[in-house]
Amino acid sequence: MKIEFEILEKSRSSILEIIDGYSMAQLNKVPGGFNNNIVWNIAHLVVTQQLLCYNFSGLDMAVSDEMVARFRKGTAPLKEISKEDFEAYKKLFVEFPLQLKRDYTMGVFKKYQEYTTSLNVKITDIDSAIGFNNYHEGIHLGTILALRKLI
């Protein structure tokens, strides 16, 4: 699992480097042909990791129900996100992979409620949840790369 945590941490670090220097107006822009923006993608990754790894393990998530409702699969940006909120999301974006690694190492994840993704991938335990989460993060990295070319 060591490589899975390294992939997650480096992926998130790369995403933050990619978006560095863009204005909040640019990060909030939803280009034609897209239904979301860069800010939404960052917050969505935070929420999805919490859902896949903690919620389905029967553990408390470190995000609010409001954040989940706003950024879970199937949602889209309803309004612009402030710089303050985005800075808070970025902090979670960096901290949560480190917390996940600590919790995993401490053996916090004891059970898992089986979940079948929209790609028909069956996640049965925390190891497969972390692996699928990394795959999901790669999809959104591609989306962010496409979005930044249009903002």
DRENLUM-638908 format. One record per atom (N, C-alpha, C): residue in three letters; x, y, z. Coordinates in steps of 0.05 Angstrom, whole numbers, padded with zeros to 5 digits, always signed. Example, Ala and Ser with C-alpha at 12.3 -4.5 7.8 and 13.67 -1.06 7.14 Angstrom:
2
ALA+00264-00114+00156 ALA+00246-00090+00156 ALA+00264-00066+00156 SER+00257-00045+00142 SER+00273-00021+00143 SER+00258+00001+00157 
REM end
This chain:
151
MET+00016-00024+00000 MET+00000+00000+00000 MET+00017+00025+00000 LYS+00042+00023+00006 LYS+00060+00046+00007 LYS+00058+00062-00019 ILE+00058+00048-00041 ILE+00058+00062-00067 ILE+00031+00076-00071 GLU+00009+00065-00062 GLU-00017+00078-00065 GLU-00018+00105-00051 PHE-00006+00106-00027 PHE-00005+00131-00012 PHE+00013+00151-00026 GLU+00035+00142-00036 GLU+00054+00159-00051 GLU+00041+00171-00076 ILE+00026+00154-00090 ILE+00012+00163-00114 ILE-00008+00185-00107 LEU-00024+00181-00086 LEU-00044+00200-00077 LEU-00031+00227-00069 GLU-00010+00226-00053 GLU+00003+00250-00044 GLU+00015+00265-00067 LYS+00029+00251-00085 LYS+00043+00264-00108 LYS+00022+00275-00128 SER+00001+00260-00132 SER-00020+00269-00150 SER-00032+00295-00141 ARG-00038+00297-00115 ARG-00050+00322-00105 ARG-00030+00345-00105 SER-00005+00339-00100 SER+00016+00360-00101 SER+00018+00370-00130 SER+00017+00352-00149 SER+00019+00360-00177 SER-00005+00377-00186 ILE-00029+00370-00176 ILE-00053+00386-00183 ILE-00049+00414-00172 LEU-00040+00417-00148 LEU-00037+00444-00137 LEU-00016+00460-00152 GLU+00005+00447-00161 GLU+00026+00461-00178 GLU+00013+00469-00204 ILE-00003+00453-00216 ILE-00015+00458-00242 ILE-00033+00483-00241 ILE-00048+00486-00218 ILE-00067+00508-00217 ILE-00055+00533-00204 ASP-00031+00532-00194 ASP-00018+00555-00181 ASP-00017+00578-00200 GLY-00024+00602-00190 GLY-00022+00626-00206 GLY-00048+00634-00220 TYR-00068+00617-00220 TYR-00093+00624-00233 TYR-00110+00640-00213 SER-00125+00659-00224 SER-00143+00676-00207 SER-00168+00660-00199 MET-00181+00670-00178 MET-00206+00656-00170 MET-00227+00657-00192 ALA-00227+00679-00207 ALA-00246+00680-00230 ALA-00240+00657-00250 GLN-00215+00653-00255 GLN-00207+00631-00274 GLN-00214+00604-00262 LEU-00208+00600-00236 LEU-00213+00574-00223 LEU-00243+00568-00221 ASN-00259+00589-00220 ASN-00288+00586-00218 ASN-00302+00584-00245 LYS-00288+00589-00267 LYS-00300+00590-00293 LYS-00307+00562-00303 VAL-00332+00560-00313 VAL-00342+00535-00325 VAL-00342+00540-00355 PRO-00322+00529-00369 PRO-00320+00534-00398 PRO-00343+00519-00413 GLY-00349+00529-00437 GLY-00368+00515-00454 GLY-00361+00486-00458 GLY-00381+00469-00457 GLY-00377+00440-00460 GLY-00371+00426-00434 PHE-00367+00441-00412 PHE-00362+00429-00386 PHE-00385+00436-00367 ASN-00388+00419-00346 ASN-00409+00425-00327 ASN-00397+00431-00299 ASN-00370+00434-00298 ASN-00357+00441-00273 ASN-00332+00458-00278 ASN-00318+00464-00256 ASN-00295+00481-00258 ASN-00272+00469-00241 ILE-00250+00482-00240 ILE-00227+00472-00225 ILE-00232+00471-00195 VAL-00244+00492-00185 VAL-00251+00492-00156 VAL-00269+00469-00149 TRP-00289+00464-00164 TRP-00308+00442-00159 TRP-00292+00416-00159 ASN-00274+00412-00178 ASN-00259+00387-00180 ASN-00242+00382-00155 ILE-00229+00403-00145 ILE-00213+00400-00121 ILE-00231+00391-00097 ALA-00253+00405-00093 ALA-00271+00399-00071 ALA-00283+00371-00075 HIS-00290+00364-00099 HIS-00301+00338-00106 HIS-00282+00315-00098 LEU-00256+00319-00103 LEU-00236+00299-00096 LEU-00234+00296-00066 VAL-00236+00318-00051 VAL-00236+00317-00022 VAL-00260+00300-00012 VAL-00284+00307-00022 VAL-00308+00293-00014 VAL-00308+00263-00022 THR-00300+00257-00046 THR-00300+00230-00055 THR-00281+00212-00039 GLN-00258+00222-00032 GLN-00239+00206-00015 GLN-00252+00200+00012 GLN-00266+00220+00023 GLN-00279+00216+00049 GLN-00301+00195+00047 LEU-00317+00197+00026 LEU-00339+00178+00022 LEU-00328+00150+00018 LEU-00310+00147-00001 LEU-00299+00120-00007 LEU-00285+00107+00016 CYS-00268+00123+00030 CYS-00251+00111+00050 CYS-00263+00110+00078 TYR-00277+00131+00085 TYR-00288+00133+00113 TYR-00317+00125+00114 ASN-00334+00137+00098 ASN-00362+00132+00099 ASN-00369+00102+00096 PHE-00357+00090+00075 PHE-00363+00062+00070 PHE-00349+00043+00090 SER-00331+00054+00106 SER-00318+00039+00127 SER-00333+00042+00154 GLY-00355+00057+00153 GLY-00371+00061+00176 GLY-00359+00081+00196 LEU-00341+00098+00186 LEU-00327+00118+00203 LEU-00338+00146+00197 ASP-00334+00163+00216 ASP-00342+00191+00212 ASP-00325+00204+00191 MET-00337+00220+00174 MET-00322+00235+00154 MET-00314+00261+00166 ALA-00292+00272+00156 ALA-00281+00298+00165 ALA-00291+00321+00148 VAL-00313+00317+00134 VAL-00325+00339+00118 VAL-00355+00340+00127 SER-00366+00364+00123 SER-00394+00368+00131 SER-00413+00355+00111 ASP-00437+00350+00120 ASP-00458+00340+00102 ASP-00463+00360+00080 GLU-00461+00385+00086 GLU-00465+00406+00066 GLU-00444+00405+00044 MET-00419+00400+00052 MET-00398+00398+00032 MET-00403+00373+00015 VAL-00411+00351+00027 VAL-00416+00327+00012 VAL-00439+00332-00008 ALA-00460+00344+00001 ALA-00483+00350-00016 ALA-00475+00368-00040 ARG-00457+00386-00035 ARG-00449+00406-00055 ARG-00429+00395-00076 PHE-00413+00375-00068 PHE-00391+00367-00085 PHE-00390+00337-00091 ARG-00410+00322-00084 ARG-00410+00293-00090 ARG-00415+00288-00119 LYS-00412+00264-00128 LYS-00417+00256-00155 LYS-00445+00265-00164 GLY-00447+00276-00188 GLY-00473+00284-00198 GLY-00480+00313-00193 THR-00463+00327-00178 THR-00468+00355-00173 THR-00452+00373-00192 ALA-00458+00398-00192 ALA-00444+00418-00208 ALA-00443+00444-00192 PRO-00425+00462-00199 PRO-00423+00487-00184 PRO-00449+00503-00186 LEU-00458+00511-00163 LEU-00483+00527-00162 LEU-00476+00557-00160 LYS-00453+00563-00149 LYS-00444+00591-00146 LYS-00414+00592-00145 GLU-00403+00616-00148 GLU-00374+00618-00146 GLU-00365+00612-00118 ILE-00342+00601-00115 ILE-00330+00594-00089 ILE-00310+00617-00082 SER-00312+00626-00058 SER-00294+00648-00049 SER-00266+00638-00046 LYS-00247+00657-00046 LYS-00219+00650-00041 LYS-00215+00637-00014 GLU-00230+00647+00006 GLU-00227+00636+00033 GLU-00236+00606+00034 ASP-00259+00601+00021 ASP-00268+00573+00020 ASP-00249+00556+00005 PHE-00239+00566-00018 PHE-00221+00551-00034 PHE-00195+00544-00018 GLU-00185+00563-00003 GLU-00161+00559+00013 GLU-00167+00536+00033 ALA-00191+00536+00045 ALA-00198+00515+00064 ALA-00199+00488+00050 TYR-00211+00487+00026 TYR-00212+00462+00010 TYR-00184+00452+00003 LYS-00166+00471-00004 LYS-00139+00463-00011 LYS-00124+00452+00013 LYS-00130+00463+00037 LYS-00117+00452+00061 LYS-00126+00423+00066 LEU-00152+00418+00063 LEU-00162+00391+00066 LEU-00151+00373+00044 PHE-00148+00383+00020 PHE-00137+00368-00003 PHE-00109+00358+00004 VAL-00093+00373+00018 VAL-00066+00366+00025 VAL-00066+00348+00050 GLU-00082+00355+00070 GLU-00082+00341+00096 GLU-00094+00313+00095 PHE-00116+00310+00080 PHE-00131+00285+00081 PHE-00115+00260+00072 PRO-00098+00262+00051 PRO-00082+00238+00045 PRO-00063+00230+00068 LEU-00052+00250+00082 LEU-00035+00244+00104 LEU-00050+00231+00127 GLN-00074+00241+00132 GLN-00091+00229+00153 GLN-00100+00200+00145 LEU-00106+00197+00120 LEU-00114+00170+00111 LEU-00091+00150+00115 LYS-00067+00158+00109 LYS-00044+00141+00113 LYS-00040+00134+00143 ARG-00042+00155+00160 ARG-00040+00150+00189 ARG-00061+00131+00199 ASP-00086+00136+00190 ASP-00108+00119+00199 ASP-00105+00090+00190 TYR-00096+00087+00165 TYR-00092+00061+00153 TYR-00070+00046+00169 THR-00048+00060+00175 THR-00026+00048+00189 THR-00034+00040+00218 MET-00052+00056+00230 MET-00061+00050+00257 MET-00083+00029+00258 GLY-00092+00020+00234 GLY-00112-00002+00233 GLY-00140+00007+00239 VAL-00146+00033+00233 VAL-00173+00044+00238 VAL-00194+00031+00221 PHE-00187+00022+00197 PHE-00207+00011+00178 PHE-00210-00019+00183 LYS-00232-00026+00197 LYS-00236-00053+00205 LYS-00258-00067+00188 LYS-00276-00052+00177 LYS-00298-00064+00161 LYS-00303-00046+00137 TYR-00318-00056+00118 TYR-00324-00040+00094 TYR-00351-00049+00083 GLN-00368-00029+00078 GLN-00394-00034+00065 GLN-00389-00035+00035 GLU-00393-00058+00024 GLU-00387-00062-00005 GLU-00402-00040-00021 TYR-00388-00030-00042 TYR-00399-00009-00058 TYR-00391-00014-00087 THR-00410-00012-00105 THR-00405-00015-00134 THR-00405+00012-00147 THR-00384+00020-00160 THR-00381+00046-00172 THR-00398+00048-00197 SER-00399+00073-00208 SER-00414+00077-00233 SER-00400+00063-00257 LEU-00375+00055-00253 LEU-00360+00040-00273 LEU-00363+00010-00270 ASN-00381+00002-00251 ASN-00387-00025-00244 ASN-00362-00039-00232 VAL-00346-00024-00217 VAL-00324-00035-00202 VAL-00333-00040-00174 LYS-00330-00064-00164 LYS-00339-00070-00137 LYS-00316-00065-00117 ILE-00321-00047-00098 ILE-00302-00041-00078 ILE-00311-00056-00053 THR-00293-00073-00042 THR-00300-00090-00020 THR-00285-00085+00006 ASP-00264-00069+00005 ASP-00248-00064+00029 ASP-00232-00038+00025 ILE-00219-00030+00046 ILE-00205-00004+00045 ILE-00183-00004+00024 ASP-00169-00026+00020 ASP-00148-00027+00000 ASP-00159-00022-00028 SER-00181-00034-00035 SER-00193-00029-00061 SER-00205-00001-00063 ALA-00214+00010-00040 ALA-00224+00037-00040 ALA-00202+00057-00046 ILE-00179+00053-00033 ILE-00156+00071-00038 ILE-00147+00069-00067 GLY-00145+00044-00077 GLY-00137+00040-00105 GLY-00157+00054-00124 PHE-00183+00050-00120 PHE-00202+00063-00137 PHE-00202+00093-00135 ASN-00198+00103-00110 ASN-00196+00132-00106 ASN-00173+00143-00123 ASN-00150+00130-00124 ASN-00128+00140-00140 ASN-00135+00140-00170 TYR-00149+00120-00179 TYR-00158+00120-00207 TYR-00177+00144-00212 HIS-00195+00148-00193 HIS-00214+00170-00195 HIS-00199+00197-00196 GLU-00179+00200-00179 GLU-00163+00225-00179 GLU-00150+00229-00206 GLY-00141+00208-00219 GLY-00128+00211-00245 GLY-00148+00221-00266 ILE-00173+00212-00264 ILE-00193+00222-00283 ILE-00197+00252-00279 HIS-00198+00261-00254 HIS-00202+00290-00249 HIS-00177+00306-00254 LEU-00154+00295-00252 LEU-00129+00308-00261 LEU-00131+00315-00290 GLY-00140+00295-00306 GLY-00144+00300-00335 GLY-00165+00322-00340 THR-00186+00322-00325 THR-00206+00343-00328 THR-00195+00370-00321 ILE-00179+00372-00300 ILE-00167+00397-00292 ILE-00148+00407-00313 LEU-00132+00389-00325 LEU-00114+00396-00346 LEU-00129+00407-00370 ALA-00152+00395-00377 ALA-00168+00406-00399 ALA-00180+00433-00392 LEU-00190+00435-00368 LEU-00203+00460-00359 LEU-00183+00484-00360 ARG-00159+00479-00351 ARG-00140+00502-00349 ARG-00133+00512-00377 LYS-00135+00496-00397 LYS-00130+00506-00425 LYS-00152+00524-00435 LEU-00175+00524-00422 LEU-00198+00539-00431 LEU-00206+00562-00413 ILE-00190+00566-00393 ILE-00197+00589-00375 ILE-00178+00612-00379 
REM end
